[in-house]
Amino acid sequence: MVELERRGLATAAVATEPFVDEALEQARLLGMPDYRMIYVPHPVQLLSAEELRGYAERAFEEIVARLTQPRSPRADGAHPRS
């Protein structure tokens, strides 16, 4: 995803909240500390399809916003849950 961003294609990765630090560190190591991330509550592996759909519906607007709004320097990396 970072490579797609470098090529000018907007992306937005989704991770669960306990992995905020790891996600930010991975993006930093890949040279993109302000990489767009969307965080959802944890855990997800035991949720029903209906519960997962609810998570997706709640995250949808944020994902669309991250994909369509211009990025400002460090705006996405300033606070992992912004």
Sequence and secondary structure as in RCSB ss.txt:
>XXXX:A:sequence
MVELERRGLATAAVATEPFVDEALEQARLLGMPDYRMIYVPHPVQLLSAEELRGYAERAFEEIVARLTQPRSPRA
DGAHPRS
>XXXX:A:secstr
 HHHHHTT    EEEEGGGHHHHHHHHHHTT TT  EEEE S  TT  HHHHHHHHHHHHHHHHHHHHS   TTT
TTSSTT 
